[in-house]
Every structure is written in structure tokens, then in C-alpha cells.
């Protein structure tokens, strides 16, 4: 029987070692590499070509989401399962959008973890109902709102509201729990969709077309 080759990436030594020990006990699993950050995980994938990577989300040097994106870009055949100790929806969604096959909570019993690896190796995906419903909500939040002819999404309209109120990028970022870089991206998309060059013009066009009447 050919074993499933697994690489484990986690910055906590204790978790890394314990996962290594418990998964090595499974007859059909072979741990081919251990990594303490995303960069090591990427190198390990290139070196060992595992079937499956168990990828922690929060790691130094390079986090699990960035590593997932790079691995999927360079070695798309490698399947990636995100390991998370809390329900951090945004991170899991980001990883799934980069091509991860699913996620598992670290608190799972080793047998369930091994079962999850087998499901993914057989071509399945791991995603709970709760995460699926959050994904659907998240996707709905990025579809164009019905009440504007420019195809602005609800999130872009939120940013536009703040922008029209005179808030700076930093303030918008804090108000909407986004990074300043993300806000800048939203603003440039808004300018492009409205076909304007600056804040005042954007605010004026939004008011004239009635977009700002819709909260």
C-alpha cells in the first residue's frame, strides 16, 4: 500500500512534535517533513513533494495563507489542509480562495485528523456547514449591489460613504476593520468604476447618482 506523504507546518514545537508522533502511528501515513513557518513549508514542498500539507495559519517569517498561495502557484498538485486553533473565518476564507482543500481545528482527535487527510487525498474537501454559510455570506457581500449602475459592491459603497464623509484612509481602515492597503485598493477600484480621478469628484458623482442615499 502506497503511503500518503504528509508535511506538517506549525511554529509551535509542541504541536509539531505531537502531530508528528500521532500521525506517524497511522499505517497509511508517512510524515516526510516538518516546517516551522511558511517559508520552510514551501521549501519542504519543493524538496519532498508531499501529497498533503497540514498548514498552520499564524506563523512567523511567512504565514500559512501566503505559503498556501505560493505552493498552489508552484506545485498545484499538492493538497493543503489549514490547521487552526480558533475559528478565524477571514484567514480560512483567504486560504480557501488560494486553493486550500479545507481546514481542520487543531483540537481534533488524531483519528479525525487522519480521517480528514484521507478524505482530501481521495479528492474530497473539508469544510464545515458553519464555514460554508459564512463563505456564502462573504461571497454575497462582494456581488454588485442592485441600486447602483456602476457595479459597486456593498463593501465599496461602505468605503465610498466614509470617503464622502471626509475620512482619511487610515480612519476608513479602522472604521471598517480593514488594512490601509486594502482601503487604497478599494478606493482605486471605486475611482475606476465611477470613472473619476479624486475624492471630491467621487463623492459628487456618488451623491448625484443617489448611491449615497443607500446606507
C-alpha positions as CSV (number, residue, x, y, z in Angstrom):
1,X,0.0,0.0,0.0
2,X,1.4,3.4,-1.0
3,X,1.5,5.7,1.9
4,X,0.1,9.3,1.9
5,X,3.1,11.6,2.2
6,X,2.4,14.4,4.7
7,X,4.3,17.6,5.5
8,X,3.4,19.5,8.8
9,X,3.9,23.2,9.2
10,X,3.4,24.8,12.6
11,X,5.5,27.3,14.6
12,X,4.8,25.7,17.9
13,X,7.3,22.9,18.6
14,X,5.0,21.0,20.9
15,X,2.2,20.9,18.3
16,X,4.6,20.0,15.5
17,X,6.1,17.1,17.5
18,X,2.8,15.8,18.8
19,X,1.2,15.8,15.4
20,X,4.3,14.1,14.0
21,X,4.1,11.4,16.7
22,X,0.3,10.7,16.5
23,X,0.1,10.7,12.7
24,X,3.2,8.5,12.3
25,X,1.2,5.8,14.1
26,X,-1.3,5.6,11.2
27,X,-0.1,2.8,8.9
28,X,-1.1,4.7,5.7
29,X,0.6,8.0,6.6
30,X,4.2,9.0,6.2
31,X,5.5,12.3,7.6
32,X,8.1,13.4,5.1
33,X,8.8,16.9,6.5
34,X,8.3,19.4,9.4
35,X,8.3,23.1,9.0
36,X,8.2,26.0,11.5
37,X,7.0,28.7,9.1
38,X,5.5,29.2,5.6
39,X,8.9,29.7,4.0
40,X,10.1,26.3,5.4
41,X,6.8,24.7,4.3
42,X,7.4,26.0,0.7
43,X,11.0,24.7,0.7
44,X,9.8,21.4,2.2
45,X,7.2,21.0,-0.6
46,X,9.8,21.6,-3.3
47,X,12.2,19.1,-1.6
48,X,9.8,16.3,-0.5
49,X,6.8,16.7,-2.8
50,X,4.3,15.7,-0.2
51,X,0.7,14.7,-1.1
52,X,-0.8,16.7,1.7
53,X,0.4,19.7,3.8
54,X,-1.1,20.4,7.2
55,X,-0.6,24.2,7.3
56,X,-0.9,26.3,10.5
57,X,-2.3,29.8,9.8
58,X,-0.4,32.1,12.1
59,X,3.4,31.6,11.7
60,X,6.4,33.9,11.7
61,X,8.5,34.8,8.5
62,X,5.6,33.7,6.2
63,X,2.1,32.9,7.4
64,X,0.1,29.9,6.2
65,X,-2.1,31.8,3.8
66,X,0.8,33.3,1.9
67,X,2.6,30.0,1.9
68,X,-0.6,28.3,0.6
69,X,-0.9,30.8,-2.3
70,X,2.8,30.2,-3.3
71,X,2.6,26.4,-3.0
72,X,-0.6,26.3,-5.1
73,X,1.0,28.5,-7.7
74,X,4.2,26.4,-8.0
75,X,3.0,22.9,-7.1
76,X,-0.7,22.9,-7.7
77,X,-1.0,19.1,-7.2
78,X,-0.1,19.3,-3.5
79,X,-3.2,19.4,-1.4
80,X,-3.3,21.8,1.6
81,X,-5.4,21.5,4.8
82,X,-5.3,24.6,7.0
83,X,-4.8,23.9,10.7
84,X,-6.5,26.4,13.0
85,X,-6.9,26.6,16.8
86,X,-9.7,29.1,16.6
87,X,-12.5,29.9,14.1
88,X,-10.7,32.7,12.2
89,X,-13.1,32.9,9.3
90,X,-11.2,35.5,7.2
91,X,-7.9,33.6,7.3
92,X,-9.6,30.3,6.4
93,X,-11.6,32.0,3.6
94,X,-8.4,33.6,2.2
95,X,-6.7,30.2,2.3
96,X,-9.6,28.5,0.6
97,X,-9.6,31.2,-2.1
98,X,-5.9,30.5,-2.7
99,X,-6.9,26.9,-3.4
100,X,-6.6,25.1,0.0
101,X,-8.7,22.0,0.2
102,X,-10.2,22.7,3.6
103,X,-9.4,23.3,7.2
104,X,-9.3,21.3,10.5
105,X,-9.3,22.6,14.1
106,X,-6.1,21.6,16.0
107,X,-8.3,20.4,18.9
108,X,-9.5,17.4,16.8
109,X,-8.8,13.9,17.9
110,X,-5.8,12.4,16.0
111,X,-8.1,9.8,14.4
112,X,-10.3,12.5,13.0
113,X,-7.3,14.4,11.7
114,X,-6.0,11.3,10.0
115,X,-9.5,10.7,8.5
116,X,-9.5,14.3,7.2
117,X,-6.2,13.7,5.5
118,X,-7.6,10.6,3.8
119,X,-10.7,12.5,2.6
120,X,-8.6,15.2,1.0
121,X,-6.2,12.7,-0.5
122,X,-9.2,10.9,-2.1
123,X,-10.2,14.2,-3.7
124,X,-12.7,15.4,-1.2
125,X,-12.8,18.8,0.6
126,X,-13.1,19.6,4.3
127,X,-15.4,22.4,5.2
128,X,-18.0,22.7,7.9
129,X,-21.5,23.9,7.4
130,X,-20.8,26.9,9.5
131,X,-17.9,27.9,7.3
132,X,-19.9,27.2,4.2
133,X,-22.6,29.6,5.3
134,X,-20.0,32.2,6.2
135,X,-18.5,31.8,2.8
136,X,-21.8,32.3,1.1
137,X,-22.4,35.5,3.1
138,X,-18.9,36.7,2.2
139,X,-19.5,36.0,-1.5
140,X,-22.8,37.8,-1.4
141,X,-21.1,40.8,0.2
142,X,-18.9,41.1,-2.9
143,X,-21.6,40.9,-5.5
144,X,-22.7,44.2,-7.1
145,X,-25.4,46.0,-5.2
146,X,-28.7,46.3,-7.1
147,X,-29.2,50.0,-6.6
148,X,-26.2,51.4,-8.5
149,X,-25.4,51.5,-12.2
150,X,-21.6,51.4,-11.6
151,X,-21.5,47.8,-10.3
152,X,-20.2,48.9,-6.9
153,X,-20.2,46.1,-4.3
154,X,-21.8,46.7,-0.8
155,X,-18.3,47.0,0.6
156,X,-17.2,49.5,-2.0
157,X,-20.3,51.6,-1.2
158,X,-19.4,51.5,2.5
159,X,-15.9,52.8,1.7
160,X,-17.4,55.4,-0.6
161,X,-19.7,56.6,2.2
162,X,-16.7,57.0,4.6
163,X,-14.7,58.7,1.8
164,X,-17.5,61.1,1.1
165,X,-17.7,61.9,4.8
166,X,-14.1,63.2,4.5
167,X,-12.4,60.4,6.4
168,X,-8.8,59.6,5.7
169,X,-7.7,56.2,4.5
170,X,-6.4,55.3,8.0
171,X,-9.7,56.3,9.6
172,X,-11.7,54.3,7.0
173,X,-9.4,51.3,7.6
174,X,-10.1,51.5,11.4
175,X,-13.8,52.0,11.0
176,X,-14.2,49.0,8.7
177,X,-11.6,46.8,10.3
178,X,-9.5,46.7,7.1
179,X,-5.8,47.3,6.4
180,X,-4.9,50.7,4.9
181,X,-3.6,48.9,1.8
182,X,-7.0,47.2,1.3
183,X,-8.7,50.5,1.6
184,X,-6.4,52.0,-1.0
185,X,-7.3,49.1,-3.3
186,X,-11.0,49.7,-2.8
187,X,-10.6,53.4,-3.4
188,X,-8.8,52.9,-6.7
189,X,-11.4,50.4,-7.8
190,X,-14.2,52.9,-6.9
191,X,-12.4,55.6,-8.9
192,X,-12.2,53.3,-11.8
193,X,-15.8,52.2,-11.7
194,X,-17.1,55.8,-11.3
195,X,-14.6,57.0,-13.9
196,X,-13.3,59.8,-11.6
197,X,-9.9,61.0,-10.5
198,X,-10.2,62.1,-6.9
199,X,-12.2,62.1,-3.7
200,X,-14.3,65.2,-4.3
201,X,-15.3,64.0,-7.8
202,X,-16.1,60.6,-6.5
203,X,-18.3,62.0,-3.7
204,X,-20.0,64.4,-6.0
205,X,-20.8,61.7,-8.6
206,X,-22.0,59.3,-5.9
207,X,-24.3,62.0,-4.5
208,X,-25.6,62.9,-7.9
209,X,-26.4,59.4,-8.8
210,X,-28.1,58.7,-5.5
211,X,-25.7,56.0,-4.3
212,X,-25.1,57.7,-1.0
213,X,-28.8,57.7,-0.3
214,X,-28.5,53.9,0.3
215,X,-26.7,53.1,3.6
